[in-house]
Amino acid sequence: MWEPQQPSVRMVTRLLLLTSALLSTCQAAESPALFTSVTLTLEPSNAVSQGTNLTVRCKALVSSSGFLNRKYTIYKDNTVVYTESITTAEDLIYSLRMARVANTGKYKCKVNIPGKELSSSSEKLTVTGLQTPVLSVDKRVFSEGEEVTVGCKAPGESGVIVFYFYKDSKELYEERVDANHVETRLRFNNAGDHRLHCDYRVILLTDSVPSNASNNVVVTVKELFITPIISVRPHGSMIIEGDNLDISCGVSGNLQNSSGLKVFLSKGPTLLSSGQSKANHSMRALAEHSGEFQCSLEVGNVVKRATENVRITELFSQPVLTMYPTEVFEREKITLTCKSTNYSSDRISASDVKYSIYKDNYTLTPGSFNGIYVVPGVVPNSSGIYSCKADARMISKYSAKLPVQAKVLVSKPEITAIGRVIVGKPFQVRCHSDRGSLPIEYTLWKKYSEVNSTTVQQPHHQAIFTVTVQHYSDMQDYKCEARNNPKIDTVVSNKLNTTVIVPLSNPGLSVVPDLLEVTEGNEMYLICGVEGSPPVTFKWYRRGNVQPLFITTSIQSSASHLIKGVGNEDSGTYYCEAINYANMVRSQPVTVDVGVDAAVSVWSERPVDPGSDGESSAASNNEPDVEYTEVVHRQPVDPARAPLRKGTETVYSEVQNSPTGAPGDHYDYQGSVEYADLNGDQPEVNQALLEVNHQDHHDLPVPVE
């Protein structure tokens, strides 16, 4: 059976040695450090009102050469209220949200680094203003001698608080608690109404009673006769970049009885070197090394300092990268120039400075060149982050980054009308290009005349123009052009192509047959005609009736309304209305007087002569089997009421007999009012409609809803 073995003494010894080595390594990893100062500030100020958000900031200036662990401790009246360890040089922030009177006191900060600690001076914080207390009673009416539970609360307050209860303004009870509320039971022996209230006091250290001052004792502090010394070589103001810079830090004076002495050479927060009595540092001088170097001597808690201000002249200045043109478009040539404007003529010439150019951290110019580089126009995308580097005598300097965003050329614009376009009324025209970098200048043209121009600066803006056309054909005269590169010609849109609505005009109502020929029992057509864009809705009215007699919509410029078998009751005044998308017009009224025929029309079949010869029969067969009869219609009583045709006319009507001997030219109507058929057998109606529909406006465009 296997049994666990006890570790040997040799194994234990090796583990102890390994642990000791690891601990020594961890301790060595922390670099030596030198305290410069520790300060504490109260923000926004040392005196605030209650409810203010307060920041306690602790700042430690420590010079070190590497990793350093810092432990911060915040004290209030010498009591620790917060502690935190950090490894960066950032300030420690301790926040007091909604500060209260209990936060009043003296605050200080202590910082510990390995083997050292340093404290700030104290800062006093004063918070003024207390919350109004709230009194509570478990019952408002009770018997004499009965105990009652009463409470007092200080909302939001903190710290040690003494609460006081009063009956009729006389102190009845007090209690000290470490909370913002208290509750107790009280007995009331006196009958009657009593007024109860409470208040409180926050206990602060500053409220303690001070004693008298003690006796004075004089002490003497002997100065240590040692001082730090710092030296810089080369000495003077003619230190130029690239020179070897040697800085030493030493001690002058009696070093006896100076056990534990250390010296530190630093620049700002960077510790350059340290030693027992001497510290040296050498570097290749750069312009950014200019500034104050410090030599510090430390003996126990005593620190003495000496400083030297070093000024280093640039070998050459930081390069500046520029581009031409300052605004570039896609596939446009770019000239980049990298240049250091200043250089030390005692050490180098302008030709000794070599340059490199980068785009998005990739080298565009392998090898050094004179600083001018041309990005060819064939490059599809020249946008990116450009920078350049200048080199001379093993010193490199970089320019600031130059972001380049190539602009997009404007595309061919589209021109469109907004809403319905009506002749004679203003409407809006929009010009828009799908592609193109802003700003874009749009110009509206009518043939060869500029109407207006506008520049679109923002993505949500549009180029809108207001125009008016006096004839529908004027729409073809409008174009717009767009430009966003002054070095390139503008791009022009197609012609404006949209439906134009011509308002209705010249409405007219005509009657077929003529007014003088309207007789009882016959048909009467009311023909309404207009000029303007279809579709047109026609309405016929008889004066005295609010509702229309008939309504129809037509793509023609005229329409008719048929009244069958007219009688005397159809006499009256008629008018029509026409409506399209632009307007509504009304015709002049026409008065119709239905009368009785004054003459009889006779139709007869021509008889066949039985004794006629063949030639006579042949001749008769070449003629239609009809007769012509003169029909005279009555004259109207008032000739002015027949505006379309005046006077008495003789009308020759061709009548063909039907097989039954009755007139065969008739219609099978389904109602008393119908549409007129343009291809029907009513020549006068057809002719009237044709005359209206074949006016000069027959080529007007048809708007589409």
C-alpha positions as CSV (number, residue, x, y, z in Angstrom):
1,M,0.0,0.0,0.0
2,W,1.3,3.4,-1.0
3,E,2.0,5.8,1.9
4,P,2.6,9.6,1.6
5,Q,6.2,10.6,2.5
6,Q,7.2,13.5,4.6
7,P,9.2,16.2,2.9
8,S,12.9,16.1,3.6
9,V,14.8,18.8,5.3
10,R,16.7,19.6,2.1
11,M,13.5,20.1,0.2
12,V,12.2,22.5,2.9
13,T,15.4,24.5,2.8
14,R,15.2,24.8,-1.0
15,L,11.6,26.1,-0.8
16,L,12.6,28.7,1.8
17,L,15.5,29.9,-0.4
18,L,13.2,30.1,-3.4
19,T,10.6,32.1,-1.5
20,S,13.3,34.5,-0.2
21,A,14.6,35.0,-3.7
22,L,11.1,35.8,-5.1
23,L,10.5,38.3,-2.3
24,S,13.8,39.9,-3.0
25,T,13.0,40.1,-6.7
26,C,9.5,41.7,-6.0
27,Q,11.1,44.3,-3.7
28,A,13.8,45.1,-6.3
29,A,11.1,45.6,-9.0
30,E,10.0,48.7,-7.3
31,S,12.2,51.6,-8.4
32,P,13.7,54.1,-6.0
33,A,11.6,57.2,-5.6
34,L,11.9,60.8,-4.4
35,F,9.1,62.8,-2.8
36,T,8.6,66.3,-4.1
37,S,5.3,67.3,-2.4
38,V,1.9,66.2,-1.3
39,T,-1.0,68.6,-1.4
40,L,-4.7,68.4,-0.5
41,T,-7.4,70.6,-2.0
42,L,-11.2,70.9,-1.4
43,E,-13.3,71.5,-4.5
44,P,-15.3,73.6,-5.2
45,S,-14.2,75.5,-2.0
46,N,-13.4,75.1,1.7
47,A,-16.8,76.6,2.7
48,V,-20.0,75.1,1.2
49,S,-23.6,74.9,2.0
50,Q,-25.3,71.6,2.8
51,G,-26.2,69.4,-0.2
52,T,-23.1,70.4,-2.2
53,N,-21.2,67.6,-4.0
54,L,-17.6,68.0,-2.7
55,T,-14.3,66.6,-4.0
56,V,-11.3,66.0,-1.8
57,R,-8.2,65.8,-4.1
58,C,-4.8,64.5,-3.0
59,K,-1.9,65.1,-5.3
60,A,1.5,63.6,-4.8
61,L,4.6,64.7,-6.9
62,V,7.0,61.8,-6.8
63,S,10.0,61.3,-9.1
64,S,10.7,57.6,-10.0
65,S,12.3,55.7,-12.8
66,G,9.6,53.0,-13.1
67,F,6.9,51.0,-11.3
68,L,5.8,52.5,-8.0
69,N,3.1,51.6,-5.6
70,R,1.4,54.5,-3.8
71,K,-0.8,54.2,-0.8
72,Y,-3.1,57.2,-0.1
73,T,-4.8,57.8,3.2
74,I,-7.4,60.5,3.8
75,Y,-7.9,61.8,7.4
76,K,-10.7,63.8,9.0
77,D,-9.8,65.3,12.4
78,N,-7.0,62.7,12.5
79,T,-9.4,59.8,11.9
80,V,-8.9,57.7,8.8
81,V,-12.0,58.0,6.5
82,Y,-10.6,56.6,3.2
83,T,-7.6,54.7,1.9
84,E,-6.6,53.4,-1.5
85,S,-3.5,52.0,-3.3
86,I,-2.7,52.9,-6.9
87,T,0.3,52.5,-9.2
88,T,-0.2,55.5,-11.5
89,A,0.6,59.2,-11.0
90,E,-3.0,60.2,-11.1
91,D,-4.5,62.2,-8.3
92,L,-6.6,60.4,-5.6
93,I,-10.2,61.6,-5.6
94,Y,-12.4,61.2,-2.5
95,S,-16.0,62.3,-3.1
96,L,-18.4,63.6,-0.5
97,R,-21.9,63.6,-2.1
98,M,-24.5,65.9,-0.6
99,A,-22.2,67.2,2.0
100,R,-23.7,67.7,5.5
101,V,-22.7,69.7,8.6
102,A,-21.2,66.4,10.0
103,N,-18.6,66.6,7.3
104,T,-17.2,69.8,8.8
105,G,-13.6,69.3,10.0
106,K,-9.9,69.3,9.1
107,Y,-8.8,67.0,6.2
108,K,-5.3,65.9,5.3
109,C,-3.7,63.3,3.1
110,K,-0.8,61.0,3.7
111,V,1.1,59.1,0.9
112,N,3.2,56.0,1.5
113,I,5.8,54.7,-1.0
114,P,8.2,51.9,-0.2
115,G,10.2,53.0,2.8
116,K,8.9,56.6,2.7
117,E,5.8,58.6,3.6
118,L,4.8,62.2,3.3
119,S,1.7,64.1,4.5
120,S,0.0,67.2,3.2
121,S,-1.0,70.2,5.3
122,S,-4.5,70.2,6.8
123,E,-7.4,72.0,5.1
124,K,-10.5,72.9,7.0
125,L,-13.9,72.3,5.5
126,T,-17.0,74.1,6.8
127,V,-20.5,73.0,5.8
128,T,-23.4,75.2,6.8
129,G,-27.1,74.6,7.0
130,L,-29.2,71.9,8.7
131,Q,-32.3,70.1,7.6
132,T,-35.6,70.9,9.5
133,P,-36.4,68.1,11.9
134,V,-39.7,66.2,11.8
135,L,-41.6,65.3,15.0
136,S,-43.9,62.3,15.1
137,V,-46.4,61.2,17.8
138,D,-48.2,57.8,17.8
139,K,-51.5,59.3,19.1
140,R,-52.8,62.9,19.3
141,V,-55.4,62.3,22.1
142,F,-54.6,60.2,25.2
143,S,-55.4,60.0,28.9
144,E,-53.6,61.8,31.7
145,G,-50.6,59.8,32.9
146,E,-50.6,57.6,29.7
147,E,-47.3,57.0,27.9
148,V,-47.0,58.2,24.3
149,T,-44.3,57.3,21.7
150,V,-42.7,60.4,20.2
151,G,-39.9,60.5,17.6
152,C,-37.7,63.2,16.0
153,K,-35.9,62.8,12.6
154,A,-33.2,64.9,11.0
155,P,-33.6,63.9,7.3
156,G,-30.3,63.3,5.5
157,E,-28.1,64.3,8.4
158,S,-25.3,62.2,9.8
159,G,-22.8,62.0,12.6
160,V,-23.3,62.3,16.4
161,I,-26.6,64.1,17.0
162,V,-28.2,65.3,20.3
163,F,-32.1,65.5,20.0
164,Y,-34.1,67.7,22.3
165,F,-37.9,67.4,22.9
166,Y,-40.0,70.4,24.1
167,K,-43.5,70.7,25.7
168,D,-44.9,74.2,25.5
169,S,-41.4,75.5,24.6
170,K,-39.8,74.0,27.7
171,E,-37.2,71.3,27.3
172,L,-38.7,67.9,28.2
173,Y,-36.2,65.3,27.2
174,E,-32.8,64.9,25.3
175,E,-30.9,62.0,23.9
176,R,-27.5,61.6,22.1
177,V,-27.4,59.1,19.3
178,D,-25.1,58.2,16.3
179,A,-28.0,58.3,13.9
180,N,-30.3,60.9,12.3
181,H,-33.4,59.9,14.2
182,V,-34.5,59.0,17.8
183,E,-37.6,57.6,19.3
184,T,-38.7,57.5,23.0
185,R,-41.8,57.2,25.3
186,L,-42.9,60.1,27.3
187,R,-45.7,60.5,30.0
188,F,-47.9,63.6,30.3
189,N,-49.6,64.3,33.6
190,N,-51.1,67.7,33.0
191,A,-54.5,67.6,31.3
192,G,-55.2,70.1,28.5
193,D,-53.7,70.9,25.1
194,H,-49.9,71.1,24.8
195,R,-47.6,72.0,22.0
196,L,-44.7,69.6,21.3
197,H,-41.7,70.1,19.1
198,C,-38.1,69.0,18.8
199,D,-34.7,70.2,17.5
200,Y,-31.2,68.7,17.3
201,R,-27.5,69.6,17.4
202,V,-24.8,68.0,15.4
203,I,-21.7,67.4,17.6
204,L,-18.5,68.7,16.0
205,L,-14.9,68.6,17.3
206,T,-14.7,72.4,16.9
207,D,-17.4,72.8,19.5
208,S,-15.2,71.4,22.3
209,V,-14.0,73.8,25.0
210,P,-10.2,74.7,24.6
211,S,-7.8,75.0,27.6
212,N,-5.3,77.6,28.4
213,A,-1.8,77.5,26.6
214,S,1.0,75.6,28.3
215,N,4.4,76.9,29.2
216,N,6.9,77.7,26.4
217,V,10.0,75.5,25.8
218,V,12.8,76.8,23.5
219,V,14.5,74.3,21.2
220,T,17.3,74.7,18.7
221,V,17.6,72.9,15.3
222,K,21.2,72.5,14.0
223,E,21.6,72.8,10.2
224,L,23.3,70.0,8.4
225,F,26.3,71.5,6.6
226,I,25.9,69.6,3.4
227,T,24.3,70.9,0.2
228,P,23.5,69.2,-3.1
229,I,25.4,70.3,-6.3
230,I,24.3,69.8,-9.9
231,S,26.4,70.4,-13.0
232,V,25.6,70.2,-16.7
233,R,28.1,69.6,-19.6
234,P,28.4,71.2,-22.1
235,H,27.7,74.3,-20.1
236,G,26.0,77.4,-21.4
237,S,23.3,78.2,-24.0
238,M,24.9,76.6,-27.0
239,I,23.7,73.0,-26.5
240,I,22.3,71.8,-29.8
241,E,20.2,68.7,-30.5
242,G,22.5,65.7,-31.1
243,D,25.1,66.8,-28.6
244,N,26.0,64.5,-25.7
245,L,24.6,65.9,-22.5
246,D,26.2,64.9,-19.2
247,I,24.5,65.8,-15.9
248,S,25.9,65.0,-12.4
249,C,24.4,65.3,-8.9
250,G,26.7,65.4,-5.9
251,V,27.1,66.6,-2.3
252,S,29.3,69.4,-0.9
253,G,30.1,69.7,2.8
254,N,31.0,67.5,5.8
255,L,29.7,64.0,5.2
256,Q,30.5,62.8,8.7
257,N,27.5,61.8,10.7
258,S,25.5,61.6,7.5
259,S,24.6,58.0,7.6
260,G,21.7,57.1,5.3
261,L,22.5,59.9,2.9
262,K,21.1,59.5,-0.7
263,V,21.1,61.7,-3.8
264,F,18.5,61.8,-6.6
265,L,18.8,63.3,-10.1
266,S,15.4,64.0,-11.7
267,K,13.6,66.0,-14.3
268,G,10.0,66.6,-13.4
269,P,8.3,63.3,-12.4
270,T,11.1,61.2,-14.0
271,L,13.9,60.0,-11.8
272,L,17.1,59.9,-14.0
273,S,19.6,58.5,-11.5
274,S,20.3,57.9,-7.7
275,G,23.2,57.0,-5.5
276,Q,24.7,57.2,-2.0
277,S,26.6,60.5,-2.6
278,K,26.7,60.9,-6.4
279,A,24.3,60.4,-9.3
280,N,25.1,60.8,-13.0
281,H,23.1,60.7,-16.2
282,S,24.1,61.0,-19.9
283,M,21.8,61.4,-22.9
284,R,21.7,62.5,-26.5
285,A,20.3,66.0,-26.2
286,L,16.8,66.6,-27.8
287,A,14.8,69.8,-27.8
288,E,12.2,68.3,-25.5
289,H,14.9,67.8,-22.9
290,S,14.9,71.5,-22.3
291,G,13.8,72.5,-18.8
292,E,14.7,72.2,-15.1
293,F,16.9,69.4,-13.8
294,Q,16.9,68.8,-10.0
295,C,19.5,67.3,-7.7
296,S,18.0,66.3,-4.3
297,L,19.8,65.3,-1.2
298,E,18.0,63.2,1.4
299,V,19.2,62.5,5.0
300,G,16.5,60.9,7.1
301,N,13.5,63.2,6.8
302,V,15.6,66.1,5.6
303,V,15.5,67.0,1.9
304,K,17.6,69.6,0.2
305,R,17.5,70.5,-3.5
306,A,19.5,72.2,-6.2
307,T,18.3,72.9,-9.8
308,E,19.8,73.8,-13.1
309,N,17.8,75.1,-16.1
310,V,19.0,73.7,-19.4
311,R,18.1,75.1,-22.8
312,I,18.6,72.9,-25.9
313,T,18.6,74.5,-29.4
314,E,16.8,72.5,-32.2
315,L,19.0,70.9,-34.8
316,F,16.0,71.3,-37.1
317,S,12.4,72.2,-36.4
318,Q,9.4,69.8,-36.4
319,P,8.3,69.2,-40.0
320,V,5.0,70.6,-41.2
321,L,3.0,68.7,-43.8
322,T,0.9,70.7,-46.2
323,M,-1.2,69.8,-49.3
324,Y,-2.2,71.5,-52.5
325,P,-4.9,72.1,-53.3
326,T,-6.4,72.5,-49.8
327,E,-9.6,70.8,-51.1
328,V,-9.3,67.8,-53.3
329,F,-11.8,65.8,-55.2
330,E,-11.7,62.1,-56.1
331,R,-9.1,61.1,-58.7
332,E,-7.6,64.6,-58.5
333,K,-3.8,65.0,-58.2
334,I,-2.5,66.0,-54.7
335,T,0.8,67.6,-54.0
336,L,2.1,66.9,-50.4
337,T,5.0,69.0,-49.1
338,C,7.0,68.1,-45.9
339,K,9.3,70.8,-44.7
340,S,11.3,71.8,-41.6
341,T,11.5,75.6,-41.8
342,N,14.4,76.1,-39.3
343,Y,17.7,74.3,-38.8
344,S,21.0,75.0,-37.1
345,S,23.3,76.2,-39.9
346,D,26.4,75.6,-37.7
347,R,25.8,71.9,-37.8
348,I,23.8,71.0,-40.9
349,S,22.5,72.4,-44.2
350,A,19.0,72.2,-45.5
351,S,19.9,69.3,-47.8
352,D,21.0,67.2,-44.8
353,V,17.3,66.9,-43.7
354,K,15.6,63.9,-45.4
355,Y,11.9,63.3,-45.4
356,S,9.4,60.5,-45.6
357,I,5.6,60.6,-46.1
358,Y,3.1,58.2,-44.7
359,K,-0.6,57.4,-45.3
360,D,-2.5,55.5,-42.6
361,N,1.0,54.6,-41.1
362,Y,2.2,53.0,-44.4
363,T,5.2,54.5,-46.2
364,L,4.4,56.2,-49.5
365,T,8.0,57.2,-50.2
366,P,10.5,54.4,-49.6
367,G,13.9,55.9,-48.8
368,S,14.5,59.6,-48.1
369,F,13.5,62.3,-50.6
370,N,13.4,66.1,-50.8
371,G,10.0,66.5,-49.1
372,I,7.6,66.9,-52.1
373,Y,5.4,64.0,-53.1
374,V,2.5,63.9,-55.7
375,V,-0.4,61.6,-55.2
376,P,-1.4,60.7,-58.8
377,G,-5.0,61.3,-59.9
378,V,-5.4,57.7,-60.9
379,V,-5.5,56.7,-57.2
380,P,-9.1,55.7,-56.6
381,N,-9.3,56.7,-53.0
382,S,-6.9,59.4,-51.8
383,S,-8.7,59.9,-48.5
384,G,-6.7,59.0,-45.3
385,I,-4.5,60.2,-42.5
386,Y,-1.2,61.6,-43.8
387,S,2.0,62.4,-41.9
388,C,5.7,62.9,-42.5
389,K,9.0,62.4,-40.8
390,A,12.2,64.5,-41.0
391,D,15.6,62.8,-40.3
392,A,19.1,64.3,-39.8
393,R,22.1,63.0,-37.8
394,M,20.1,60.1,-36.3
395,I,17.4,62.5,-35.0
396,S,13.8,61.9,-36.2
397,K,10.9,64.3,-35.9
398,Y,7.3,63.7,-36.9
399,S,4.8,66.2,-38.2
400,A,1.2,66.6,-37.0
401,K,-1.3,64.3,-38.7
402,L,-3.1,65.7,-41.7
403,P,-6.5,64.1,-42.3
404,V,-7.5,64.2,-46.0
405,Q,-11.1,63.6,-47.1
406,A,-11.4,63.6,-50.9
407,K,-14.6,65.2,-52.0
408,V,-17.0,63.5,-54.4
409,L,-17.9,65.3,-57.6
410,V,-21.5,66.2,-58.0
411,S,-23.6,63.8,-60.2
412,K,-26.1,64.8,-62.9
413,P,-29.0,66.6,-61.1
414,E,-32.6,65.6,-61.5
415,I,-35.2,68.4,-61.9
416,T,-38.7,67.7,-60.7
417,A,-41.9,69.7,-60.0
418,I,-43.4,69.6,-56.5
419,G,-47.1,69.0,-56.6
420,R,-49.5,69.9,-59.4
421,V,-48.4,72.4,-62.0
422,I,-51.1,74.9,-63.1
423,V,-50.6,77.5,-65.8
424,G,-50.5,81.0,-64.3
425,K,-49.9,79.8,-60.7
426,P,-46.6,79.6,-58.9
427,F,-45.2,76.2,-58.2
428,Q,-41.9,74.8,-56.8
429,V,-39.1,73.1,-58.7
430,R,-36.6,70.9,-56.9
431,C,-33.0,70.2,-58.1
432,H,-31.2,67.3,-56.6
433,S,-28.0,65.3,-57.2
434,D,-27.7,61.8,-55.7
435,R,-24.0,62.1,-55.2
436,G,-21.6,64.9,-54.4
437,S,-19.8,66.5,-51.5
438,L,-21.3,69.6,-50.0
439,P,-21.6,72.5,-50.6
440,I,-23.3,72.2,-54.0
441,E,-24.4,75.2,-56.0
442,Y,-27.6,74.7,-58.0
443,T,-28.8,77.1,-60.7
444,L,-32.2,77.1,-62.4
445,W,-32.3,78.2,-66.1
446,K,-35.1,79.0,-68.4
447,K,-33.7,78.5,-71.9
448,Y,-30.6,80.8,-71.7
449,S,-31.6,83.0,-68.9
450,E,-30.7,82.3,-65.2
451,V,-33.8,82.2,-63.0
452,N,-32.1,81.8,-59.6
453,S,-29.3,80.0,-57.8
454,T,-28.9,78.6,-54.3
455,T,-26.1,76.7,-52.4
456,V,-26.9,73.6,-50.4
457,Q,-24.7,73.6,-47.3
458,Q,-26.3,70.9,-45.1
459,P,-27.4,67.3,-45.9
460,H,-31.0,68.0,-45.0
461,H,-31.3,71.1,-47.1
462,Q,-32.7,71.1,-50.6
463,A,-32.5,73.4,-53.7
464,I,-36.1,74.6,-54.2
465,F,-37.1,77.3,-56.7
466,T,-40.5,79.0,-57.2
467,V,-41.5,79.6,-60.8
468,T,-44.7,80.4,-62.8
469,V,-45.5,79.2,-66.4
470,Q,-47.8,81.1,-68.7
471,H,-48.2,78.3,-71.2
472,Y,-47.9,74.5,-70.8
473,S,-45.1,74.3,-73.4
474,D,-42.9,76.6,-71.2
475,M,-42.1,73.6,-69.0
476,Q,-39.7,72.3,-71.5
477,D,-37.6,75.5,-71.2
478,Y,-36.5,74.7,-67.6
479,K,-33.2,72.9,-66.7
480,C,-31.0,73.0,-63.6
481,E,-27.2,72.7,-63.3
482,A,-25.1,71.6,-60.3
483,R,-21.5,72.4,-59.4
484,N,-19.3,71.7,-56.4
485,N,-15.9,72.1,-58.0
486,P,-15.1,75.5,-59.5
487,K,-12.4,74.0,-61.6
488,I,-14.8,71.7,-63.5
489,D,-17.8,72.5,-65.7
490,T,-21.2,72.2,-64.3
491,V,-23.4,69.2,-64.9
492,V,-26.9,69.9,-66.4
493,S,-30.1,68.1,-65.9
494,N,-32.6,67.0,-68.5
495,K,-35.5,69.2,-69.4
496,L,-38.3,69.6,-66.8
497,N,-40.9,67.1,-67.8
498,T,-44.2,67.0,-65.9
499,T,-47.9,67.3,-66.5
500,V,-49.2,70.8,-66.8
501,I,-52.8,71.7,-66.0
502,V,-54.3,74.5,-68.1
503,P,-57.1,76.2,-66.2
504,L,-60.5,76.0,-67.8
505,S,-61.8,79.0,-69.7
506,N,-64.4,80.1,-72.3
507,P,-67.2,77.9,-71.1
508,G,-70.2,77.8,-73.4
509,L,-73.6,76.1,-73.5
510,S,-75.2,75.3,-76.9
511,V,-78.5,73.7,-77.8
512,V,-79.2,71.3,-80.5
513,P,-81.5,71.7,-82.4
514,D,-81.4,75.5,-82.5
515,L,-83.5,77.3,-80.0
516,L,-86.0,78.2,-82.7
517,E,-86.4,74.5,-83.5
518,V,-87.0,73.1,-80.0
519,T,-90.6,71.7,-80.2
520,E,-92.6,69.4,-78.1
521,G,-92.0,65.7,-78.4
522,N,-88.5,66.1,-79.9
523,E,-85.1,65.6,-78.4
524,M,-82.9,68.4,-77.1
525,Y,-79.1,68.2,-76.5
526,L,-77.4,70.6,-74.1
527,I,-73.7,70.7,-75.2
528,C,-71.2,72.1,-72.7
529,G,-67.8,73.0,-74.0
530,V,-64.6,74.6,-72.5
531,E,-61.0,75.2,-73.1
532,G,-58.4,73.7,-70.7
533,S,-56.9,70.4,-69.5
534,P,-59.0,67.3,-69.1
535,P,-60.2,65.3,-67.4
536,V,-63.2,67.7,-67.0
537,T,-66.2,67.2,-64.9
538,F,-69.4,68.7,-66.4
539,K,-72.5,69.6,-64.6
540,W,-75.8,70.8,-66.1
541,Y,-78.3,73.0,-64.2
542,R,-81.7,74.4,-64.7
543,R,-82.2,77.7,-63.0
544,G,-84.3,77.2,-59.9
545,N,-82.9,73.8,-59.1
546,V,-80.0,73.4,-56.6
547,Q,-79.1,69.9,-57.7
548,P,-77.6,69.4,-61.1
549,L,-79.6,67.7,-63.9
550,F,-76.7,65.5,-64.9
551,I,-72.9,65.0,-64.0
552,T,-70.3,63.3,-66.1
553,T,-66.5,63.3,-66.4
554,S,-64.8,63.3,-69.8
555,I,-61.3,63.4,-71.2
556,Q,-62.7,65.6,-74.0
557,S,-63.3,69.3,-73.8
558,S,-67.0,69.0,-74.3
559,A,-69.9,66.7,-73.3
560,S,-73.7,66.7,-73.9
561,H,-76.8,66.1,-71.9
562,L,-79.9,64.7,-73.8
563,I,-83.5,65.4,-72.8
564,K,-86.0,63.2,-74.7
565,G,-89.5,64.1,-75.6
566,V,-89.3,67.7,-74.5
567,G,-92.4,69.4,-73.4
568,N,-93.5,72.8,-72.3
569,E,-92.4,71.9,-68.7
570,D,-88.8,71.8,-70.1
571,S,-88.9,75.4,-71.0
572,G,-86.5,77.5,-68.8
573,T,-83.0,78.8,-68.4
574,Y,-80.1,76.4,-68.5
575,Y,-76.4,76.7,-67.7
576,C,-73.4,74.3,-67.1
577,E,-70.3,74.2,-64.9
578,A,-67.0,72.6,-65.8
579,I,-64.3,71.6,-63.2
580,N,-60.7,70.3,-63.5
581,Y,-57.7,70.2,-61.2
582,A,-57.1,73.9,-61.7
583,N,-60.5,75.7,-61.4
584,M,-64.2,75.8,-62.0
585,V,-66.0,77.8,-64.7
586,R,-69.7,78.5,-65.4
587,S,-71.3,79.2,-68.8
588,Q,-73.7,82.0,-69.6
589,P,-77.3,81.0,-69.2
590,V,-79.4,79.9,-72.2
591,T,-83.2,80.2,-72.2
592,V,-85.2,77.5,-74.0
593,D,-88.8,78.0,-75.0
594,V,-90.4,74.8,-76.1
595,G,-93.2,75.4,-78.6
596,V,-95.5,73.6,-81.1
597,D,-94.5,73.1,-84.8
598,A,-96.2,75.7,-87.0
599,A,-96.1,73.5,-90.1
600,V,-96.6,69.8,-90.9
601,S,-93.8,67.9,-92.5
602,V,-95.0,65.4,-95.1
603,W,-93.0,62.4,-96.1
604,S,-94.4,60.3,-99.0
605,E,-93.3,57.4,-101.1
606,R,-92.8,58.2,-104.7
607,P,-95.5,56.1,-106.7
608,V,-94.4,53.9,-109.5
609,D,-95.9,54.7,-112.9
610,P,-97.2,51.4,-114.2
611,G,-97.2,52.7,-117.8
612,S,-93.7,53.8,-117.8
613,D,-91.3,52.2,-120.2
614,G,-88.0,50.5,-119.3
615,E,-85.9,53.6,-119.6
616,S,-88.2,55.4,-117.4
617,S,-88.0,52.6,-114.9
618,A,-84.3,52.5,-115.1
619,A,-84.1,56.2,-114.6
620,S,-86.4,56.0,-111.6
621,N,-84.3,53.2,-110.1
622,N,-81.3,55.5,-110.0
623,E,-83.0,57.9,-107.7
624,P,-83.6,57.3,-104.0
625,D,-87.1,56.4,-102.9
626,V,-87.6,59.6,-101.0
627,E,-89.3,63.0,-101.4
628,Y,-88.2,66.4,-100.2
629,T,-90.7,68.5,-98.3
630,E,-90.2,72.1,-97.2
631,V,-90.9,72.4,-93.4
632,V,-91.2,75.8,-91.9
633,H,-90.6,76.1,-88.1
634,R,-92.3,78.7,-86.0
635,Q,-90.6,82.0,-85.2
636,P,-89.9,82.6,-81.5
637,V,-91.9,85.5,-80.0
638,D,-88.6,87.2,-78.9
639,P,-85.8,86.8,-81.5
640,A,-83.3,87.8,-78.8
641,R,-84.0,84.5,-77.0
642,A,-82.4,82.6,-79.9
643,P,-78.7,83.6,-79.7
644,L,-77.3,80.8,-81.7
645,R,-79.4,81.1,-84.9
646,K,-81.9,83.8,-85.9
647,G,-84.6,84.1,-88.5
648,T,-86.7,81.5,-90.3
649,E,-84.8,78.8,-92.2
650,T,-85.8,76.2,-94.6
651,V,-84.4,72.8,-93.7
652,Y,-84.4,69.9,-96.1
653,S,-84.5,66.6,-94.2
654,E,-83.8,63.4,-95.9
655,V,-86.3,60.8,-94.7
656,Q,-86.1,57.2,-95.8
657,N,-89.2,55.1,-95.4
658,S,-89.0,52.0,-93.3
659,P,-90.5,48.7,-94.5
660,T,-93.6,49.4,-92.4
661,G,-94.0,52.8,-93.9
662,A,-93.1,54.6,-90.6
663,P,-89.9,56.7,-90.2
664,G,-87.1,54.2,-89.4
665,D,-84.5,56.7,-88.2
666,H,-85.2,56.3,-84.4
667,Y,-83.3,55.1,-81.3
668,D,-84.2,52.6,-78.6
669,Y,-83.6,54.8,-75.6
670,Q,-83.6,53.4,-72.1
671,G,-84.4,56.7,-70.4
672,S,-85.4,60.2,-70.9
673,V,-81.8,61.6,-70.4
674,E,-78.7,60.1,-72.1
675,Y,-75.2,60.8,-73.4
676,A,-74.8,61.9,-77.0
677,D,-73.0,59.4,-79.1
678,L,-70.3,61.1,-81.3
679,N,-70.8,58.3,-83.8
680,G,-74.6,58.3,-83.7
681,D,-77.1,59.3,-86.3
682,Q,-77.5,62.9,-85.1
683,P,-75.5,65.0,-87.5
684,E,-76.1,68.3,-85.9
685,V,-75.1,67.0,-82.4
686,N,-72.0,65.4,-83.9
687,Q,-71.0,68.6,-85.7
688,A,-71.5,70.7,-82.6
689,L,-69.3,68.4,-80.5
690,L,-66.7,68.2,-83.2
691,E,-66.5,72.0,-83.5
692,V,-65.9,72.2,-79.7
693,N,-63.4,69.4,-79.5
694,H,-61.3,70.4,-82.5
695,Q,-60.3,73.9,-81.4
696,D,-56.7,75.0,-81.1
697,H,-56.3,73.4,-77.7
698,H,-56.7,69.8,-79.0
699,D,-53.1,69.1,-78.2
700,L,-53.2,70.0,-74.5
701,P,-51.5,67.3,-72.3
702,V,-53.8,65.1,-70.2
703,P,-52.9,65.3,-66.5
704,V,-52.9,62.0,-64.7
705,E,-54.1,61.9,-61.1
